[in-house]
Amino acid sequence: MTDALYRRAPGAVDAVVDGQVVLLAPVDFSYQSLDRVGGRVWELLAEPRTVDDLVGMLRSQFDVDEARCRADLLPFLDRMTSLGILERDAS
């Protein structure tokens, strides 16, 4: 769903530990450690954004083609949503 709007979920907590973003899921209090790209997605989601917005921003910052970017981004967003770290609103 590329026109869905993603945002940080209320109650999701983040911290930077040794230069890496770590998130606390509000649903089950599990910790998720993000790599550099995942950390950048988290930063970008300080404001609600669509998949298309995120893909465009990530492609401008990382050397990745659109298909690969989407293929990596969509499962990440789905996982973070299932953990209660992100919320998705269908447009």
N, C-alpha and C positions, 0 to 999 in steps of 0.2 A: 504494500500500500504506500506508494510514493507520495501521495498527496496528504497523508495523515500528518498531523502535527504532533511532534514529540516534545516533551518538557520533563524537567526534573520532577520527581514525585515529592510531595511534602513529606518530610521526615527522613529523606535520604541524607546521609551525612557523609562528607568527604574530608579527607586530610591528605597532605603530602608527606610521605614517609620515605626518606632517602631518595628524594627526587621523583618518586612514583606516586600517582594518585591511587588512594585506597578508599573504597566506598563501603558504607555500612548499609545493608538492605533493611528497610524499616519493617518488612514483613516477618522475616525470620532472624534478623540480626546477624546474618552471615556477612563476611567481608569479601570484597571483590577487589583484586589488585589489577590496575589497568596498565597496559603498555603505553608507549608514547602517543600512538594514534588514538587509542581509547581515551586517554587523558585529554587529548585535544577535542574529541567529540564531547566529552563531559563539559569542558570549558565552553564550547560553542552552545551547549544546551542550557547555559545560564539564561538564555532567552528561548522561547518555543520556536522550533524550526521544523520544516518538512525535510523529507529524505533528499529531495532535489536540492534544497538549500545546503544541506550538509555535504552532499556529494560535490557541489560546486566549490564550497569552501575548502574541503579536504584536497581536492584536485589542485587548487591554487597553492597549497602548502606542501604537498607531497607529490612525488613523481609516480603517479598511478593513473592508469586509464580508467575511463568511466565504468566499464563493465566490471572490472576487478574491484573498484571502489564500492560499487553497489553490492557485489557478491560478498564482500567482507562486512560491510556496514549493516545490511539487513539482519543477519543472524545476531550481530552484536546488539542491535536495538531490540530485537525480539527477546533475547536473553535478559537484558536489563529491565525490560518491561515485565517479563514473567517473574523476576525477583522483586518487583515493586520499587525499583530504583528510578525507573522512568514511567511516564504515563503517555498514552497515545490517544489522540482524539481524531476520529475519522472526519474528513472534510466532506 
